[in-house]
């Protein structure tokens, strides 16, 4: 536990001090909402407004996991740093846990800043809308674990980053238009958005539809995939020897 705490504080300082991830993860969604929001945003019902916000919560969380967990582990491995950290901690699970915890802190800060600014600008601020994304963040932990599966792809980090970021936007757009079909839950954006709707209904009592059973099954699947990926995670680069 002491080693996890030490790695967490070390990595959290790096994450919080680096402004670039904040720009891509929180700055871009904030700019879109403030500059390119729908013309009727100020007349939206609470259900419509909270649903609109939830898409951006989902994007912030998954973008954090993609760049801060999956790609970070791949970068560490390719730079031959993973073996060093594992030698210090004694196992790979300690360091991976610390990275996930640090990214949870980063995502929580991003979600709070984003939600406070947007809700105040549009005069929709409420305690429920501030709490819901934080609860969503906790519920998204299976996806943080599942993101580790990306590190199993035998490609260079530079190529992996391009592939992952290019794939992010189509999946995000698909989640917005996706009807409630079982195969839709393969898309992490859609699965997490369904969870956000369930939490919004429970916390703010807005009238939204969601499929909680399918969502929970999907999240369980991501945990299983992530644990398998963690077990198979190689400390040596798959492409650089």
Helices and strands as residue ranges (DSSP letters): H 2-17, H 19-22, I 23-27, H 28-36, G 41-43, H 46-65, I 66-70, H 71-78, H 82-89, H 92-121, H 127-139, H 141-146, G 147-152, H 157-177, G 182-186, H 188-204, H 212-232
